[in-house]
């Protein structure tokens, strides 16, 4: 009887530990609100760096040509040049709900597409 009780105790203890672990992971795991916010913040930071690099190249192009028309941005910047005209441009990264854009010159990164 003692061995059976010991085995049942171990199984129940492991089940409780598993349940507690699962509940804890909901609050601190990769799908937690904190983790999702950290991921959004990191994505925004990377986008800002990519926008800055692309904007620097576009400003150099504008200094040489007095227009943004005809400018290009290499794919390595991780952004897409959506539109240009003589005095402005719009860069975009991401799609759907994760889309961000940068309207330049002198703009800042904002949520949503161009």
Secondary structure, 3 states (H helix, E strand, C coil): CHHHHHHHHHHHHHHHHHHHHHHHHHHHCCCCHHHHHHHHHHHHHHHHHHHHHHHHHHHHHHHHHCCCCCCCCCHHHCCEEEEECCCCEEEEECCHHHCEEEEECCCCEEECCC
